[in-house]
Amino acid sequence: MHPLSARGSLIKGGRFNIGADLDRKSQPTFPALYCAGNYETAYLEKFGAYEKGPVYAGHEYALRNPTSFYVVLLNGTVKNIFDLRRESNLMSFIKVINNFGLPDELKKLARELRIPAPYLANNTHLLNFTFLTPD
């Protein structure tokens, strides 16, 4: 596969894969290429752990050979930016998701597990907070 190929995003488990439980006719897959700002971020995103972890390297946790990961330096010009930091940019999205609801089973499960009840981000402030708060 070419280093700049987006084919991997279309396979099950790919970064932008919509999942097997959704209807592919109404929600088709689309190719996507993930780009990170630096090598460390790209590695962490790919393997879920740092390259030089305290016990194992990230690729060892993922049971992958370190040669299965390629880094390519990209130069280019950004033509469009969707700034998540501006709450006004999120209004159209909020209008779409504002009527979504959580399944009762999920709320019940949270009570049984004695964890905080799940919630939906139904306003721009909460959505912005959800997007920009580190895990």
Residue pairs with C-beta under 8 A, 6 or more apart in sequence:
1 7
1 8
3 70
3 72
4 33
4 72
5 33
6 31
6 32
6 33
7 31
8 14
8 15
9 15
9 16
9 17
9 29
9 30
9 31
9 32
9 33
9 34
10 17
10 29
10 30
10 31
11 17
12 20
15 32
15 34
16 29
16 30
16 32
17 29
18 24
18 27
18 29
34 42
34 45
35 42
35 74
36 42
36 45
39 71
40 50
40 51
42 71
43 50
43 51
43 58
43 69
44 50
44 58
46 58
46 62
46 69
47 57
47 58
47 59
47 61
47 62
47 64
47 69
48 58
48 61
48 62
49 56
49 57
49 58
49 61
49 62
50 57
50 58
51 57
51 58
51 59
53 60
53 61
57 66
59 65
59 66
59 68
59 69
82 89
83 89
84 90
84 128
84 131
84 132
85 128
85 132
87 124
87 125
87 127
87 128
88 124
90 124
90 127
90 128
91 124
93 127
94 122
94 123
94 124
94 127
97 120
97 121
97 122
98 122
100 120
101 120
102 118
102 119
102 120
106 118
107 117
107 118
110 116
110 117
110 118
111 117
119 126
121 127
121 129
121 130
